[in-house]
Amino acid sequence: MIKWRHARVEGLENVQRIKEILGKGENVVLMANHQTEADPQVLSLLLQREGYEELAEKCIFVAGHKVTTDRLAIPFSKGRYLLSIYSKKYLDEGSEEEQEAKADRNKKTVTEMQRLMKEGGHIFWVAPSGGRDRRLEATSRFAPAKFDESSVGLFLLLAQKAARGDGPKTHFMPLAMWTHRLVPPPEDAKASVGESRSAQRAAVALNFGEELDVAKHGGRKKYPKAIEKRVNELYASWHRKILRKI
């Protein structure tokens, strides 16, 4: 359960910018860190509280396969638009037939993302790390997990294709999420479905950053590191300004 008195949303001017972009029929991709299965609901609830119900309702979450198989994750997925995909660390598991089915599922998901981008007017939430954040050994604090550069590159490529022939432009914006206290992830980065978990009433926060232009930040080669760095900066900024007040 969220401690609403301590819930925070930073960067509301950028949320307003998202609304304007969608109103023009263009797309927005939120590149975010990921801390708990509740992240889609936290994002939606906090946007609703700030008066952006339409954005909350329209957001499409690109999530791992466990959102539809894990008993803890399933309730948090209710009422959300989801596109599920297998992350790299799970693709090699199972029989050859199962691996082929996973690869086929991912292809269908990518095809649907391409269709939606070409259609325009959509907002996507993506966690390029491919998993949840974990504690840093040196400090025992949670920090955004390293982004998979190929995942960022995939969305850049899809956006580029969608824009061809006067197609809609896609804008990329960083988002830092501080939610791990609600349902802390297990220490093992590759946990199985049905893992032991706990939940509690806790503070949460979102920090929306301004758009990072792909061309100005080095194109597909350098952009993944640039937007990862910005998410980390937004996360650290929230710690400095807000955490001490909770």
C-alpha positions as MATLAB code, in Angstrom:
seq = 'MIKWRHARVEGLENVQRIKEILGKGENVVLMANHQTEADPQVLSLLLQREGYEELAEKCIFVAGHKVTTDRLAIPFSKGRYLLSIYSKKYLDEGSEEEQEAKADRNKKTVTEMQRLMKEGGHIFWVAPSGGRDRRLEATSRFAPAKFDESSVGLFLLLAQKAARGDGPKTHFMPLAMWTHRLVPPPEDAKASVGESRSAQRAAVALNFGEELDVAKHGGRKKYPKAIEKRVNELYASWHRKILRKI';
ca = [
       0.000    0.000    0.000;
       1.291    3.454   -0.893;
       1.961    6.020    1.839;
       0.195    8.804    0.005;
       1.455   11.556    2.300;
       4.993   10.714    1.179;
       4.277    9.966   -2.484;
       6.091   12.357   -4.814;
       6.053   13.200   -8.522;
       8.870   15.378   -9.831;
       9.068   16.866  -13.326;
       5.375   17.564  -13.883;
       6.281   20.044  -16.618;
       7.617   17.063  -18.563;
       4.397   15.132  -17.944;
       2.525   18.055  -19.495;
       4.919   17.909  -22.437;
       4.056   14.217  -22.888;
       0.375   15.108  -23.051;
       1.085   17.684  -25.750;
       3.152   15.226  -27.805;
       0.429   12.587  -27.714;
      -2.116   15.224  -28.683;
      -0.190   15.755  -31.935;
      -0.398   12.052  -32.771;
       3.257   11.379  -31.951;
       4.688    8.735  -29.620;
       6.505    8.844  -26.297;
       8.768    6.129  -24.912;
       9.529    6.375  -21.201;
      12.905    4.753  -20.552;
      12.743    3.807  -16.884;
      14.386    1.804  -14.177;
      12.247   -0.973  -12.695;
      11.983   -1.930   -9.022;
       8.807   -3.922   -8.321;
       5.933   -5.688  -10.061;
       3.746   -2.847   -8.798;
       5.497   -0.253  -11.006;
       2.703   -0.081  -13.644;
       0.080    0.541  -10.965;
       2.285    3.054   -9.114;
       2.852    5.019  -12.316;
      -0.856    5.038  -13.117;
      -2.022    5.937   -9.607;
       0.437    8.810   -9.201;
      -0.394   10.217  -12.628;
      -4.097   10.049  -11.768;
      -3.480   11.881   -8.502;
      -1.743   14.679  -10.429;
      -4.653   15.026  -12.854;
      -3.257   13.038  -15.782;
      -5.792   10.207  -15.817;
      -5.739    9.949  -19.630;
      -1.989    9.348  -19.698;
      -2.323    6.698  -17.013;
      -5.038    4.904  -18.941;
      -3.195    5.031  -22.284;
       0.225    3.875  -21.096;
       1.426    0.620  -22.670;
       3.829   -1.345  -20.478;
       6.496   -3.475  -22.134;
       7.031   -6.067  -19.426;
       8.700   -9.403  -18.776;
       6.847  -12.670  -19.268;
       6.247  -13.139  -15.533;
       3.545  -10.457  -15.486;
       1.191  -13.087  -16.883;
       2.497  -16.153  -15.004;
       3.583  -15.114  -11.507;
       0.798  -15.051   -8.907;
       2.226  -11.952   -7.243;
       2.660  -10.044  -10.516;
      -0.712  -10.868  -12.082;
      -2.854   -8.646   -9.784;
      -0.577   -5.665  -10.445;
      -1.049   -6.198  -14.186;
      -4.836   -5.974  -14.086;
      -6.323   -3.044  -15.961;
      -3.032   -2.213  -17.714;
      -2.124   -2.391  -21.398;
       0.716   -4.915  -21.563;
       3.137   -6.183  -24.184;
       5.068   -9.086  -22.678;
       8.506  -10.165  -23.808;
      11.138  -12.666  -22.660;
      14.365  -11.030  -21.532;
      17.682  -12.450  -22.769;
      18.442  -14.245  -19.504;
      15.393  -16.503  -19.948;
      15.538  -17.182  -23.699;
      17.979  -20.096  -23.398;
      15.990  -21.938  -20.731;
      13.855  -24.986  -21.473;
      13.703  -27.395  -24.380;
      14.480  -26.432  -27.965;
      10.753  -26.266  -28.635;
      10.199  -23.966  -25.650;
      13.056  -21.718  -26.723;
      11.558  -21.433  -30.211;
       8.171  -20.553  -28.705;
       9.773  -17.798  -26.624;
      11.578  -16.377  -29.644;
       8.337  -16.453  -31.632;
       6.525  -14.657  -28.807;
       9.166  -11.929  -28.799;
       8.893  -11.484  -32.569;
       5.125  -11.038  -32.316;
       5.554   -8.480  -29.526;
       8.097   -6.481  -31.543;
       5.786   -6.563  -34.564;
       2.929   -5.186  -32.467;
       5.143   -2.441  -31.041;
       6.104   -1.453  -34.575;
       2.443   -1.321  -35.602;
       1.527    0.865  -32.634;
       4.419    3.257  -33.252;
       3.435    3.586  -36.884;
      -0.138    4.291  -35.789;
       1.063    7.118  -33.534;
      -0.296    8.776  -30.411;
       0.951    6.087  -28.008;
       2.971    6.179  -24.792;
       5.179    3.228  -23.844;
       6.897    2.399  -20.557;
      10.071    0.365  -21.018;
      12.655   -0.959  -18.547;
      15.791   -1.506  -20.693;
      17.594   -3.308  -17.857;
      15.459   -6.396  -18.523;
      14.876   -6.890  -14.782;
      14.426   -5.247  -11.425;
      16.942   -3.062   -9.619;
      19.016   -4.618   -6.838;
      21.054   -3.372   -3.886;
      24.568   -2.133   -4.474;
      27.046   -4.221   -2.499;
      29.087   -1.174   -1.500;
      26.172    0.814    0.016;
      23.295   -1.708    0.399;
      21.075    0.889   -1.317;
      18.943    0.222   -4.358;
      20.101    1.809   -7.594;
      18.965    1.587  -11.232;
      20.226   -1.586  -12.898;
      22.447   -1.298  -15.967;
      20.510   -0.798  -19.194;
      20.773   -3.366  -21.966;
      22.026   -1.224  -24.838;
      20.507   -3.547  -27.431;
      17.061   -3.052  -25.857;
      17.382    0.720  -26.137;
      18.679    0.273  -29.672;
      15.641   -1.812  -30.612;
      13.259    1.010  -29.696;
      15.386    3.540  -31.521;
      15.209    1.354  -34.623;
      11.429    0.885  -34.307;
      11.002    4.645  -33.937;
      13.159    5.277  -36.981;
      11.106    2.869  -39.087;
       7.805    4.314  -37.846;
       8.851    7.826  -38.892;
       9.520    6.852  -42.504;
       7.228    8.272  -45.129;
       5.956   11.141  -42.953;
       5.135    8.704  -40.146;
       4.820    9.864  -36.522;
       7.874   10.923  -34.584;
       8.768    9.111  -31.366;
      10.148   11.052  -28.379;
      12.323    9.397  -25.739;
      12.125   10.602  -22.141;
      13.878    9.301  -18.997;
      11.906    8.294  -15.913;
      13.318    7.404  -12.491;
      11.136    5.256  -10.220;
      11.619    4.759   -6.482;
       9.223    1.976   -5.513;
      11.239   -0.921   -4.080;
       9.957   -0.543   -0.515;
       6.467   -1.657   -1.569;
       7.448   -5.161   -2.699;
      11.227   -5.575   -2.360;
      12.678   -7.901   -5.021;
      14.587  -11.046   -3.997;
      18.354  -10.801   -3.756;
      18.811  -13.314   -6.606;
      18.665  -11.433   -9.914;
      17.305  -14.511  -11.703;
      14.478  -15.584   -9.427;
      11.930  -18.216  -10.344;
       8.171  -17.891  -10.607;
       6.634  -18.361   -7.170;
       9.588  -16.843   -5.285;
       9.127  -15.888   -1.622;
       8.226  -12.192   -1.286;
       6.958   -9.636    1.236;
       4.936   -6.434    0.886;
       4.506   -3.375    3.062;
       3.084    0.131    3.223;
       5.731    2.453    1.857;
       6.621    5.748    0.191;
       7.068    5.917   -3.587;
       8.285    8.528   -6.057;
       8.531    9.281   -9.767;
      10.918   11.722  -11.425;
      10.155   12.562  -15.075;
      13.046   13.992  -17.073;
      12.885   16.158  -20.171;
      13.191   14.637  -23.619;
      16.657   13.523  -24.697;
      17.102   14.109  -28.428;
      18.597   11.015  -30.055;
      20.680   12.862  -32.677;
      22.085   15.364  -30.175;
      23.211   12.547  -27.883;
      25.194   10.531  -30.385;
      22.561    8.541  -32.263;
      21.976    4.824  -31.805;
      25.614    4.165  -30.885;
      25.919    6.554  -27.930;
      22.291    7.189  -26.962;
      21.786    4.102  -24.718;
      24.495    5.256  -22.308;
      23.219    8.847  -22.401;
      19.668    8.011  -21.366;
      20.865    5.482  -18.773;
      23.053    8.189  -17.253;
      20.110   10.594  -17.143;
      17.860    8.073  -15.375;
      20.582    7.569  -12.774;
      20.895   11.334  -12.314;
      17.142   11.715  -11.828;
      17.141    8.858   -9.319;
      20.067   10.341   -7.357;
      18.456   13.795   -7.425;
      15.301   12.425   -5.885;
      17.329   10.800   -3.116;
      19.047   14.079   -2.276;
      15.954   16.299   -2.323;
      13.149   14.093   -1.067;
      14.361   11.004    0.763;
      15.566   12.922    3.800;
      12.017   14.249    4.303;
      10.470   10.768    4.671;
];
